[in-house]
Amino acid sequence: MSFDAKAELSAALVNDLSLKELVTGGFHNRLASDVNAFPRVVFTELKNADDSYADNQPGSSEVRFQISIFTDSNAVSKETKVAKEIDRLMKSIGYGRYDSQDLYEEADKVFHKALRYMKVFFEEEK
């Protein structure tokens, strides 16, 4: 049943004009191609697993993503606005936020805001 949630999320991110304007460093799956471009967003699929079995068939899938916002000292003022726009977008496509952490990558001198979201897809939605 595993749904290609990465394709859905990727399309939603790159097609959102408000986010595209704010996130000048681009949207990346797992790894950023330009680590010097800020702010940038990196999304990582944490879980995509079948669930709710009946008659040996899954009735749903649980999908979880971490969306990381990376900023440097020049772009950190945009972090909150980017986070709010991501939250708006994620909720519009059916995800709920279950965690948020403000981090600082000491080795790279980069601010990192990690947002975690979850969505349950039911068989008929796919």
Buried (B, 14 or more C-beta within 10 A) or exposed (E): BEBEBBEBBBEBBEEBEEBBEBBEBBBBBEEBEEEEBBBBBBBBBEEBEBEBEEEEEBBBBBBBBBBBBBBBEEBBEBBEEBBEBBBEBBEEBBBEBEEEEEEEEEEEEBBBBBBBBBBBBEBEEE
